[in-house]
Structure formats: C-alpha cells, structure tokens
Amino acid sequence: MSAPQSRVTFASLTPNNIGTVRKLNSVLFPIKYSEKFYNDILQLEVEDFCKLVYYNDIPVGTICCRLETNGDETRLYLMTMGVLAPYRSRKLGSQSLELILAAAATQTKPKINKIYLHVQVSNEGAKKFYERHGFIEVDVHKDYYKKIVPHDAWVLEKAFQ
C-alpha cells in the first residue's frame, strides 16, 4: 500500500477563523499586528489574496495581502506569509504564493499591475525564495522595521503582463 497523499488546502479568512490567523501570526512573526490589520484582511476585496493554509486539515500557515491603488495603477502588497517550522520544506510557501500570484494575474477589476513585499535584510533565505518565484530586488527600505534588528528591508517586486 502506498502512503496516503498529504492534502494542502486553503481557506478564505472569516470572523470564525481570524483567531487562528492571530495565533499563527504570533508564532510566525516577531511583530504584533494591529486590530486594523485583522479587520483589513477580512474585507471582501482581498478574499482571493488572504488565506489560511491547511496541511491535512491542520492550520499551519497564512498569507495576507492588501490592494493599493494609486491613480490608474493597482499593486498588491504581500504583508505577511509564513508557515510553521515543522511544515516548512513541503512546498506550502510556494503553493500559497502561486495561488496568490494566479489570482492577482487573472483579476481584472481592478487590474493588478504588480505585487511587492518587504524582506528583512538578514533573511537571505526568504529573499532567495521570492527570487525563485520571479521577484526582483528594486530597493532597500532603510529603517523599515522599527522594533527588530536589522531595521532595513529589501523591497522585492514582480510585475504582471
């Protein structure tokens, strides 16, 4: 008999599962997110870009983005993406990112021109991960992180055709 296939599923964020997102964020990230952050990721317009990641029905990660419109350009800002340590190296991050990129590439109202994010300059692994997915470094944001060291962040972006 072959081993059972592991199942990766994604759930839209709702008031019922936002507590799970809060718990995961508190473990995954060195910063505390505001109430506004949690209210914003529940908005309908970002439903395709904010997901809970499940591995065999266990919540193990999150990905949260916001839309930013400036004139006729709409960008998707990838605010947070993380997977619990025991579940890394199982392609969950790649699958999560690919889901978001596919949704962004096909959305027409508004059309998303690019996606961008910040990576702490000490996090080479994350930078390489995003570069493997077609992101390029476009800037270094000095003193982006106020409460964690190093304070600087790379700005990485990927344009959509």
N, C-alpha and C positions, 0 to 999 in steps of 0.2 A: 504494500500500500504506500502511496506517495504521501508526503507531508501535506497537511492542509494549507491551502493558499492563504497568505495574510491579506487582510482586507483593509484598504485605506479608503476612508470616506470623508466627505466634507459637509459641514452643516452651516447654514446661514445663522447669523447671530440674532438672538431674540432675547426679550427680557427674561425668559426662562433659563437661558444658558449663559447669560452675561456673567454670572457669579463664577462659572467655570473659567471664563476668559480672565477674570480678575485674578483667580488663584494661579493660573498658568503664568500670567504676566509677572506676578510677584516672585515666582520661582525663576523665570527665564531672564528677567531684565533687572539691571541694577538701579532702576529708577521707578518712582511711584507715579502712576498716571492719574490725571485729574478726573473728576466727575464729567467734565466736558468731553474728555477723550471717550469715555464709555457711552455717553449719550450720542456722540457723533457717529460712533461705529455701528449704532443701531439704526441709523437712518436708511430709508428705503433706497435712496440713490446710490448707496455704497454696498448694497446687499451682495452684489457679484464680486466685490473686492475685499470683503471681510469674512473670514471663515474660521471655524473651529476644525481642527484636523483630528480625525479619529483613526486609531490603529486597532483593528479587531474590537471595535466599539469602545475603546478606551480613549478619552480625550488626551492627546499628547502634544498638541501644538496649536498655534494661532497664526493668522496672517491678517493684518489690518491696514487698510489704505484709506486715503481721502482724495476727493476730487478738488482740484484747484483751477479755477477759470480766471484768466487774465486777458481781457479783450477777446480775441477770437481763438485763443489757444487754451486748451484744457490739458492739464497734466494730472497724472495720478501720482500721489506721493505715498510711497510704501513706508508707513510709520513703524510698524513692528512685524517681525516674522521670527518665530522661534519654535523649536522642537525640544522636548525634554531630553536630557543627555542619554538615557538608556535607549532611546528610539532614534538617535542620530545614525547616520551611515546606512539608512534604509531607503534613501531617495524620497523621504517625506518632504523635505525642504524643496527639492526640485519639483516634485509633483504639485506642491502648494503654489510655488512661483509660476509654474507653467499654466496652472488653472487660471491664475490672476492675469497673466500675460495674454492668454487666449481670450478671456472676457474683455480685456482692455482693447485688444486688436480688433474685435468684432463690434464693439459698442459704437453706435452711430450718433446718438443724441445724448450728451454732446460727443463729438468725435474726440478721442483722446490722442494727442499728438506724441506724448512721451510719458515715460514713467521714471521717477527718480527716487533716490534714497540717500541716507547718510550711514556711513560705517566708521566707527571709531578707528583712528589711525593705527592702533595697536592690534586690530583684528584682521590680520593678513588672510586668515582662512576664509572669513566672510567675504572679503574683497575678491579673492580668487573664485569663490563660489558664484558671485554675481557676474564676474567677468566671463566665466564659463557659459553663462546664460545670455551673453551678448551685451552686457552693460559696459560702459567705458567711464573712466575717471575723467570728470570735467572740471573739478575744482577741489580745493581744500578749504573747508569752512573753519576758520580759526575760532577757538573758544566756543564751539557749538555746544559741548557738554559742560554744564556749569558745575555739576556735583561729582563727576567722575573724572579720573585722570587716565590717559591723556585727554585734554579738553578738545582737541581738534578732531575733525571728521572729514573723511573723503566724501565727496559728492559724486555719486555714480548715476548714470542715466542711460536709458535705452529709448530710441525713437521708434515710432511706428510709421509704416509707409502709408 
